[in-house]
Amino acid sequence: MGCFSVNHCDIWMNRLIKGGVKTVSSLAFCAAAALVQAQPAADRVVVEERAAAGASDASSADALAKQLANPVAALISVPIEFTWDTRAGVNETGSISTLIFKPVVPMSLNSDWNLISRTIVPMIQFNDVVPGATTNGFGDVLQSFFFSPKAATAGGVISVVGPAISIPVGRDQFSTERWGLGPTGVVLVQQGPWTYGALVNQIWGVSGSHEGKPYQNAFYAQPFLSRTYAGGRTLGANLEMNYDWTQQQWKIPLNLTASQVTKIGSQMVSFGATARYYVARPDGAPEWGLRFTVTLLFPK
C-alpha cells in the first residue's frame, strides 16, 4: 500500500513539474511576443515626442525671429557684432575692425507700457588707416531708453520715443571726449512676415568743447526692411545713415543680412552674416565690409 502511494506520488510530481515547465515556457513566450509587439509602439512614441519637440522649437524660432526684426521688442537679447570694413585711410589700404556688445533689456512699467534699455558698447581697431600704424580702444557708449507700448495698433504700427545719452568712455580718435544728449525714436510696422520702419537719433554735445575735437552734432537714421521665413530664418536690408552737421558729411553703409534662430542645448541663439557697401562716405572712410553677429536670446 505504501509502495502504491509512492509510485502514484512520483507520477503526480512528474506530471506537475512537466505541466509547470510548459506553463512557464508559454508565459515566457507570450511575454517575449508582447515585448516584440510593444517595441515598435514605444519607438513610435519616442519619434512622436521628438517630432513634437522639434515642432515646438521651430515655432519658438519663428516667433523669436519676428521679435528680433523689431529693434525695440520686449525681448531680452544680447547681440555681439564683429564688423570688418576695408579700403579705409588715405591710401585705401587700411581696415577698421569693430566689436560691439549691445544688450537690449525690457522693463515693465505698467499694464500698458515697457521701458526698453538699449546699450551700445564698441571696441575699435584701426589697421593701416594711417600707413604703418595700428591703434585700438573703446569708443563712446550710447545708452538709449525707449518708452514702448506693449501692444501694437490694429494696423501693426509700433512707435516709441525716449532719450539717448552718449557717454565719453572712449579714448583718442575713438571718442568725442564729451557727454552727448538727444532724442531717439523708432517707428515700425509688422504685417505677416514683413517688418519695416526706421530708428533715428540726434546727439548734441552738452559738456563744452575740447581742444582739437569738433563740436558734437550728429544725426543717425536706420531705415530697415526684413522678411521672416519658416525655421527661424530672416533676410533683411538696412541703411546706417550717419550725418555730421559740423563737418557736413554723410557716411552711409548699405547692409544686406541673413540670419537664423536656432537652439543650442537649452539656449536660443541667432546667427547672422552681413555684406555691406558704403553708398556715401567721406575721405578716408571704408568702401565695403562684412559683419558677423551672434545674439543670445532669453525669452520669458
DRENDREN-359332 format. One record per residue (C-alpha): residue number from 1; x, y, z. Coordinates in steps of 0.2 Angstrom, whole numbers, padded with zeros to 4 digits. Last residue first. Layout:
! DRENDREN-359332
@num: NUM&c1: X&c2: Y&c3: Z $
...
This chain:
! DRENDREN-359332
@num: 300&c1: 0051&c2: 0424&c3: -0105 $
@num: 299&c1: 0063&c2: 0424&c3: -0120 $
@num: 298&c1: 0081&c2: 0425&c3: -0117 $
@num: 297&c1: 0090&c2: 0426&c3: -0133 $
@num: 296&c1: 0109&c2: 0426&c3: -0136 $
@num: 295&c1: 0114&c2: 0435&c3: -0152 $
@num: 294&c1: 0129&c2: 0431&c3: -0163 $
@num: 293&c1: 0133&c2: 0443&c3: -0177 $
@num: 292&c1: 0145&c2: 0443&c3: -0191 $
@num: 291&c1: 0148&c2: 0458&c3: -0202 $
@num: 290&c1: 0157&c2: 0461&c3: -0218 $
@num: 289&c1: 0164&c2: 0476&c3: -0226 $
@num: 288&c1: 0165&c2: 0489&c3: -0240 $
@num: 287&c1: 0172&c2: 0506&c3: -0245 $
@num: 286&c1: 0180&c2: 0512&c3: -0229 $
@num: 285&c1: 0181&c2: 0530&c3: -0224 $
@num: 284&c1: 0197&c2: 0540&c3: -0228 $
@num: 283&c1: 0188&c2: 0554&c3: -0237 $
@num: 282&c1: 0169&c2: 0555&c3: -0233 $
@num: 281&c1: 0157&c2: 0541&c3: -0237 $
@num: 280&c1: 0141&c2: 0538&c3: -0247 $
@num: 279&c1: 0135&c2: 0521&c3: -0254 $
@num: 278&c1: 0146&c2: 0512&c3: -0242 $
@num: 277&c1: 0144&c2: 0493&c3: -0245 $
@num: 276&c1: 0140&c2: 0480&c3: -0233 $
@num: 275&c1: 0138&c2: 0461&c3: -0233 $
@num: 274&c1: 0130&c2: 0454&c3: -0217 $
@num: 273&c1: 0130&c2: 0437&c3: -0208 $
@num: 272&c1: 0119&c2: 0432&c3: -0193 $
@num: 271&c1: 0117&c2: 0419&c3: -0180 $
@num: 270&c1: 0103&c2: 0419&c3: -0168 $
@num: 269&c1: 0103&c2: 0410&c3: -0151 $
@num: 268&c1: 0091&c2: 0400&c3: -0140 $
@num: 267&c1: 0100&c2: 0391&c3: -0126 $
@num: 266&c1: 0093&c2: 0375&c3: -0119 $
@num: 265&c1: 0106&c2: 0364&c3: -0129 $
@num: 264&c1: 0110&c2: 0375&c3: -0144 $
@num: 263&c1: 0093&c2: 0381&c3: -0151 $
@num: 262&c1: 0091&c2: 0390&c3: -0168 $
@num: 261&c1: 0087&c2: 0407&c3: -0175 $
@num: 260&c1: 0095&c2: 0410&c3: -0192 $
@num: 259&c1: 0101&c2: 0426&c3: -0200 $
@num: 258&c1: 0104&c2: 0434&c3: -0217 $
@num: 257&c1: 0109&c2: 0452&c3: -0219 $
@num: 256&c1: 0111&c2: 0465&c3: -0233 $
@num: 255&c1: 0119&c2: 0481&c3: -0226 $
@num: 254&c1: 0120&c2: 0498&c3: -0235 $
@num: 253&c1: 0134&c2: 0509&c3: -0227 $
@num: 252&c1: 0130&c2: 0528&c3: -0226 $
@num: 251&c1: 0143&c2: 0541&c3: -0221 $
@num: 250&c1: 0137&c2: 0559&c3: -0224 $
@num: 249&c1: 0147&c2: 0574&c3: -0221 $
@num: 248&c1: 0143&c2: 0592&c3: -0216 $
@num: 247&c1: 0158&c2: 0593&c3: -0204 $
@num: 246&c1: 0148&c2: 0601&c3: -0190 $
@num: 245&c1: 0132&c2: 0593&c3: -0195 $
@num: 244&c1: 0140&c2: 0575&c3: -0195 $
@num: 243&c1: 0127&c2: 0564&c3: -0204 $
@num: 242&c1: 0126&c2: 0545&c3: -0201 $
@num: 241&c1: 0114&c2: 0534&c3: -0211 $
@num: 240&c1: 0115&c2: 0516&c3: -0207 $
@num: 239&c1: 0105&c2: 0509&c3: -0221 $
@num: 238&c1: 0095&c2: 0492&c3: -0219 $
@num: 237&c1: 0092&c2: 0476&c3: -0228 $
@num: 236&c1: 0084&c2: 0460&c3: -0222 $
@num: 235&c1: 0083&c2: 0441&c3: -0224 $
@num: 234&c1: 0076&c2: 0431&c3: -0209 $
@num: 233&c1: 0076&c2: 0412&c3: -0205 $
@num: 232&c1: 0068&c2: 0405&c3: -0189 $
@num: 231&c1: 0063&c2: 0389&c3: -0197 $
@num: 230&c1: 0049&c2: 0396&c3: -0208 $
@num: 229&c1: 0054&c2: 0413&c3: -0216 $
@num: 228&c1: 0055&c2: 0431&c3: -0209 $
@num: 227&c1: 0056&c2: 0446&c3: -0220 $
@num: 226&c1: 0065&c2: 0462&c3: -0217 $
@num: 225&c1: 0066&c2: 0481&c3: -0221 $
@num: 224&c1: 0076&c2: 0494&c3: -0212 $
@num: 223&c1: 0078&c2: 0513&c3: -0211 $
@num: 222&c1: 0092&c2: 0517&c3: -0199 $
@num: 221&c1: 0094&c2: 0536&c3: -0196 $
@num: 220&c1: 0108&c2: 0545&c3: -0186 $
@num: 219&c1: 0111&c2: 0563&c3: -0184 $
@num: 218&c1: 0127&c2: 0570&c3: -0175 $
@num: 217&c1: 0131&c2: 0587&c3: -0168 $
@num: 216&c1: 0147&c2: 0585&c3: -0157 $
@num: 215&c1: 0158&c2: 0601&c3: -0158 $
@num: 214&c1: 0175&c2: 0597&c3: -0166 $
@num: 213&c1: 0189&c2: 0590&c3: -0155 $
@num: 212&c1: 0206&c2: 0598&c3: -0156 $
@num: 211&c1: 0204&c2: 0606&c3: -0139 $
@num: 210&c1: 0188&c2: 0601&c3: -0131 $
@num: 209&c1: 0172&c2: 0609&c3: -0132 $
@num: 208&c1: 0158&c2: 0610&c3: -0118 $
@num: 207&c1: 0149&c2: 0597&c3: -0109 $
@num: 206&c1: 0132&c2: 0596&c3: -0119 $
@num: 205&c1: 0137&c2: 0589&c3: -0136 $
@num: 204&c1: 0122&c2: 0586&c3: -0147 $
@num: 203&c1: 0115&c2: 0569&c3: -0152 $
@num: 202&c1: 0101&c2: 0566&c3: -0164 $
@num: 201&c1: 0093&c2: 0549&c3: -0165 $
@num: 200&c1: 0083&c2: 0538&c3: -0178 $
@num: 199&c1: 0076&c2: 0520&c3: -0180 $
@num: 198&c1: 0066&c2: 0516&c3: -0195 $
@num: 197&c1: 0052&c2: 0505&c3: -0202 $
@num: 196&c1: 0049&c2: 0489&c3: -0210 $
@num: 195&c1: 0044&c2: 0471&c3: -0204 $
@num: 194&c1: 0036&c2: 0458&c3: -0215 $
@num: 193&c1: 0032&c2: 0440&c3: -0211 $
@num: 192&c1: 0013&c2: 0445&c3: -0208 $
@num: 191&c1: 0012&c2: 0463&c3: -0205 $
@num: 190&c1: 0024&c2: 0472&c3: -0193 $
@num: 189&c1: 0026&c2: 0491&c3: -0195 $
@num: 188&c1: 0039&c2: 0502&c3: -0187 $
@num: 187&c1: 0043&c2: 0519&c3: -0180 $
@num: 186&c1: 0058&c2: 0520&c3: -0168 $
@num: 185&c1: 0064&c2: 0535&c3: -0158 $
@num: 184&c1: 0078&c2: 0544&c3: -0151 $
@num: 183&c1: 0080&c2: 0562&c3: -0143 $
@num: 182&c1: 0097&c2: 0570&c3: -0138 $
@num: 181&c1: 0112&c2: 0570&c3: -0126 $
@num: 180&c1: 0130&c2: 0570&c3: -0128 $
@num: 179&c1: 0144&c2: 0570&c3: -0115 $
@num: 178&c1: 0161&c2: 0575&c3: -0121 $
@num: 177&c1: 0178&c2: 0567&c3: -0126 $
@num: 176&c1: 0171&c2: 0564&c3: -0144 $
@num: 175&c1: 0180&c2: 0547&c3: -0143 $
@num: 174&c1: 0188&c2: 0534&c3: -0154 $
@num: 173&c1: 0201&c2: 0546&c3: -0160 $
@num: 172&c1: 0209&c2: 0547&c3: -0143 $
@num: 171&c1: 0200&c2: 0537&c3: -0130 $
@num: 170&c1: 0182&c2: 0531&c3: -0126 $
@num: 169&c1: 0172&c2: 0532&c3: -0110 $
@num: 168&c1: 0163&c2: 0548&c3: -0116 $
@num: 167&c1: 0144&c2: 0543&c3: -0113 $
@num: 166&c1: 0132&c2: 0547&c3: -0127 $
@num: 165&c1: 0115&c2: 0548&c3: -0120 $
@num: 164&c1: 0099&c2: 0544&c3: -0130 $
@num: 163&c1: 0081&c2: 0549&c3: -0123 $
@num: 162&c1: 0065&c2: 0542&c3: -0127 $
@num: 161&c1: 0052&c2: 0538&c3: -0141 $
@num: 160&c1: 0042&c2: 0523&c3: -0147 $
@num: 159&c1: 0030&c2: 0519&c3: -0161 $
@num: 158&c1: 0023&c2: 0502&c3: -0166 $
@num: 157&c1: 0011&c2: 0500&c3: -0180 $
@num: 156&c1: 0003&c2: 0483&c3: -0183 $
@num: 155&c1: -0013&c2: 0491&c3: -0191 $
@num: 154&c1: -0023&c2: 0487&c3: -0176 $
@num: 153&c1: -0010&c2: 0497&c3: -0166 $
@num: 152&c1: 0004&c2: 0487&c3: -0157 $
@num: 151&c1: 0003&c2: 0482&c3: -0139 $
@num: 150&c1: 0015&c2: 0484&c3: -0125 $
@num: 149&c1: 0018&c2: 0502&c3: -0129 $
@num: 148&c1: 0036&c2: 0507&c3: -0129 $
@num: 147&c1: 0045&c2: 0521&c3: -0119 $
@num: 146&c1: 0063&c2: 0519&c3: -0126 $
@num: 145&c1: 0079&c2: 0522&c3: -0117 $
@num: 144&c1: 0096&c2: 0524&c3: -0126 $
@num: 143&c1: 0114&c2: 0522&c3: -0120 $
@num: 142&c1: 0127&c2: 0525&c3: -0132 $
@num: 141&c1: 0145&c2: 0521&c3: -0126 $
@num: 140&c1: 0160&c2: 0530&c3: -0133 $
@num: 139&c1: 0173&c2: 0520&c3: -0142 $
@num: 138&c1: 0185&c2: 0508&c3: -0133 $
@num: 137&c1: 0202&c2: 0507&c3: -0139 $
@num: 136&c1: 0214&c2: 0502&c3: -0154 $
@num: 135&c1: 0228&c2: 0509&c3: -0164 $
@num: 134&c1: 0238&c2: 0501&c3: -0178 $
@num: 133&c1: 0250&c2: 0511&c3: -0188 $
@num: 132&c1: 0261&c2: 0508&c3: -0204 $
@num: 131&c1: 0250&c2: 0519&c3: -0215 $
@num: 130&c1: 0237&c2: 0529&c3: -0205 $
@num: 129&c1: 0221&c2: 0518&c3: -0208 $
@num: 128&c1: 0235&c2: 0505&c3: -0208 $
@num: 127&c1: 0224&c2: 0494&c3: -0195 $
@num: 126&c1: 0212&c2: 0504&c3: -0185 $
@num: 125&c1: 0204&c2: 0494&c3: -0170 $
@num: 124&c1: 0188&c2: 0498&c3: -0161 $
@num: 123&c1: 0178&c2: 0492&c3: -0146 $
@num: 122&c1: 0160&c2: 0497&c3: -0146 $
@num: 121&c1: 0147&c2: 0497&c3: -0131 $
@num: 120&c1: 0130&c2: 0500&c3: -0137 $
@num: 119&c1: 0116&c2: 0499&c3: -0124 $
@num: 118&c1: 0097&c2: 0498&c3: -0127 $
@num: 117&c1: 0085&c2: 0499&c3: -0112 $
@num: 116&c1: 0067&c2: 0497&c3: -0116 $
@num: 115&c1: 0054&c2: 0504&c3: -0104 $
@num: 114&c1: 0038&c2: 0495&c3: -0106 $
@num: 113&c1: 0020&c2: 0502&c3: -0106 $
@num: 112&c1: 0002&c2: 0496&c3: -0105 $
@num: 111&c1: 0000&c2: 0485&c3: -0089 $
@num: 110&c1: 0013&c2: 0495&c3: -0080 $
@num: 109&c1: 0032&c2: 0500&c3: -0081 $
@num: 108&c1: 0038&c2: 0483&c3: -0087 $
@num: 107&c1: 0057&c2: 0483&c3: -0091 $
@num: 106&c1: 0064&c2: 0477&c3: -0107 $
@num: 105&c1: 0083&c2: 0474&c3: -0109 $
@num: 104&c1: 0093&c2: 0475&c3: -0125 $
@num: 103&c1: 0111&c2: 0471&c3: -0124 $
@num: 102&c1: 0124&c2: 0479&c3: -0137 $
@num: 101&c1: 0142&c2: 0472&c3: -0137 $
@num: 100&c1: 0150&c2: 0479&c3: -0152 $
@num: 99&c1: 0167&c2: 0473&c3: -0159 $
@num: 98&c1: 0174&c2: 0484&c3: -0173 $
@num: 97&c1: 0188&c2: 0481&c3: -0185 $
@num: 96&c1: 0193&c2: 0495&c3: -0197 $
@num: 95&c1: 0204&c2: 0492&c3: -0212 $
@num: 94&c1: 0218&c2: 0501&c3: -0221 $
@num: 93&c1: 0224&c2: 0501&c3: -0239 $
@num: 92&c1: 0213&c2: 0515&c3: -0246 $
@num: 91&c1: 0228&c2: 0526&c3: -0247 $
@num: 90&c1: 0221&c2: 0540&c3: -0236 $
@num: 89&c1: 0213&c2: 0528&c3: -0225 $
@num: 88&c1: 0200&c2: 0514&c3: -0227 $
@num: 87&c1: 0199&c2: 0500&c3: -0241 $
@num: 86&c1: 0191&c2: 0488&c3: -0228 $
@num: 85&c1: 0177&c2: 0486&c3: -0215 $
@num: 84&c1: 0177&c2: 0472&c3: -0203 $
@num: 83&c1: 0162&c2: 0471&c3: -0191 $
@num: 82&c1: 0160&c2: 0459&c3: -0176 $
@num: 81&c1: 0143&c2: 0460&c3: -0168 $
@num: 80&c1: 0138&c2: 0453&c3: -0151 $
@num: 79&c1: 0119&c2: 0454&c3: -0148 $
@num: 78&c1: 0112&c2: 0451&c3: -0131 $
@num: 77&c1: 0094&c2: 0449&c3: -0131 $
@num: 76&c1: 0080&c2: 0451&c3: -0118 $
@num: 75&c1: 0064&c2: 0453&c3: -0128 $
@num: 74&c1: 0051&c2: 0466&c3: -0127 $
@num: 73&c1: 0055&c2: 0471&c3: -0145 $
@num: 72&c1: 0064&c2: 0488&c3: -0148 $
@num: 71&c1: 0074&c2: 0483&c3: -0163 $
@num: 70&c1: 0059&c2: 0474&c3: -0170 $
@num: 69&c1: 0066&c2: 0460&c3: -0183 $
@num: 68&c1: 0072&c2: 0451&c3: -0167 $
@num: 67&c1: 0054&c2: 0448&c3: -0162 $
@num: 66&c1: 0050&c2: 0440&c3: -0179 $
@num: 65&c1: 0065&c2: 0429&c3: -0177 $
@num: 64&c1: 0059&c2: 0424&c3: -0160 $
@num: 63&c1: 0042&c2: 0419&c3: -0166 $
@num: 62&c1: 0049&c2: 0408&c3: -0179 $
@num: 61&c1: 0062&c2: 0400&c3: -0168 $
@num: 60&c1: 0048&c2: 0396&c3: -0155 $
@num: 59&c1: 0038&c2: 0388&c3: -0169 $
@num: 58&c1: 0053&c2: 0378&c3: -0174 $
@num: 57&c1: 0057&c2: 0373&c3: -0156 $
@num: 56&c1: 0039&c2: 0367&c3: -0154 $
@num: 55&c1: 0040&c2: 0357&c3: -0170 $
@num: 54&c1: 0056&c2: 0349&c3: -0165 $
@num: 53&c1: 0048&c2: 0344&c3: -0148 $
@num: 52&c1: 0033&c2: 0337&c3: -0156 $
@num: 51&c1: 0044&c2: 0327&c3: -0168 $
@num: 50&c1: 0054&c2: 0321&c3: -0154 $
@num: 49&c1: 0039&c2: 0315&c3: -0144 $
@num: 48&c1: 0032&c2: 0307&c3: -0160 $
@num: 47&c1: 0048&c2: 0298&c3: -0163 $
@num: 46&c1: 0049&c2: 0292&c3: -0145 $
@num: 45&c1: 0030&c2: 0286&c3: -0146 $
@num: 44&c1: 0034&c2: 0277&c3: -0162 $
@num: 43&c1: 0048&c2: 0268&c3: -0154 $
@num: 42&c1: 0037&c2: 0263&c3: -0140 $
@num: 41&c1: 0024&c2: 0256&c3: -0152 $
@num: 40&c1: 0038&c2: 0247&c3: -0162 $
@num: 39&c1: 0044&c2: 0239&c3: -0145 $
@num: 38&c1: 0027&c2: 0234&c3: -0139 $
@num: 37&c1: 0025&c2: 0220&c3: -0152 $
@num: 36&c1: 0042&c2: 0212&c3: -0148 $
@num: 35&c1: 0038&c2: 0215&c3: -0129 $
@num: 34&c1: 0022&c2: 0206&c3: -0131 $
@num: 33&c1: 0030&c2: 0191&c3: -0140 $
@num: 32&c1: 0043&c2: 0190&c3: -0127 $
@num: 31&c1: 0029&c2: 0190&c3: -0113 $
@num: 30&c1: 0019&c2: 0177&c3: -0123 $
@num: 29&c1: 0035&c2: 0165&c3: -0125 $
@num: 28&c1: 0039&c2: 0167&c3: -0106 $
@num: 27&c1: 0021&c2: 0163&c3: -0101 $
@num: 26&c1: 0021&c2: 0148&c3: -0113 $
@num: 25&c1: 0038&c2: 0142&c3: -0106 $
@num: 24&c1: 0032&c2: 0144&c3: -0088 $
@num: 23&c1: 0016&c2: 0134&c3: -0092 $
@num: 22&c1: 0026&c2: 0120&c3: -0101 $
@num: 21&c1: 0038&c2: 0119&c3: -0086 $
@num: 20&c1: 0024&c2: 0119&c3: -0074 $
@num: 19&c1: 0015&c2: 0105&c3: -0083 $
@num: 18&c1: 0031&c2: 0095&c3: -0084 $
@num: 17&c1: 0034&c2: 0098&c3: -0065 $
@num: 16&c1: 0016&c2: 0093&c3: -0061 $
@num: 15&c1: 0016&c2: 0077&c3: -0072 $
@num: 14&c1: 0032&c2: 0072&c3: -0064 $
@num: 13&c1: 0025&c2: 0075&c3: -0046 $
@num: 12&c1: 0009&c2: 0065&c3: -0050 $
@num: 11&c1: 0019&c2: 0050&c3: -0056 $
@num: 10&c1: 0031&c2: 0051&c3: -0041 $
@num: 9&c1: 0016&c2: 0052&c3: -0029 $
@num: 8&c1: 0007&c2: 0037&c3: -0038 $
@num: 7&c1: 0023&c2: 0027&c3: -0036 $
@num: 6&c1: 0025&c2: 0032&c3: -0018 $
@num: 5&c1: 0006&c2: 0028&c3: -0014 $
@num: 4&c1: 0007&c2: 0011&c3: -0022 $
@num: 3&c1: 0023&c2: 0007&c3: -0012 $
@num: 2&c1: 0014&c2: 0012&c3: 0004 $
@num: 1&c1: 0000&c2: 0000&c3: 0000 $
